[in-house]
């Protein structure tokens, strides 16, 4: 059976894109992923994530959807919350890949509702959404690695332009480097990769 795992990276940061990744793993390859050390991306070093992401992308069919900070702000302005934005990205991934069953890391506090919302768009496919799916399913862990690698790569590209002023940090609102970076701009001067709809930035109006 071909299993599609889907996960995201970059939900909480005030800087950079939100990336959703999906990877199709035949069940008989699960043991190979285990031997490779595939696990939730948060439990891996950046160096190990990079190595595994490149291997996974060479081994399996995958798809990524990157939602820019500007897109996130525009969608939120139109009344879409973050769960809906992620759901739309996951639907795009589902529509682009061939698989027998999909397993998603649920972003809704009610996983069943998240499942039903997606099925309303894509049809009644074999799909389950669970909390901590990246811990419980190796296919979702693989997707989390690709998503995190893509997000980290985007942040690194952005960071190169701002190293002279101390860099942008991780992009999370609690990161002192990120906080300091934001103070270089007024609200209206914020670069496009800043999520201006985040409370951290809204306070600077």
HUBEL-V647834 format. One record per helix or strand of 3 or more residues. SS is the DSSP state (helix for helix, strand for strand). FROM is the first residue (numbers start at 1). TO is the last residue. Records with the same first field share a line. If there is no record, write none. Layout:
# HUBEL-V647834
SS = FROM-TO + FROM-TO
This chain:
# HUBEL-V647834
strand = 2-9 + 18-26 + 61-67 + 101-105 + 127-130
helix = 27-36 + 41-43 + 46-59 + 69-77 + 82-96 + 111-122 + 133-136 + 138-160 + 163-165 + 176-182 + 187-189 + 199-202
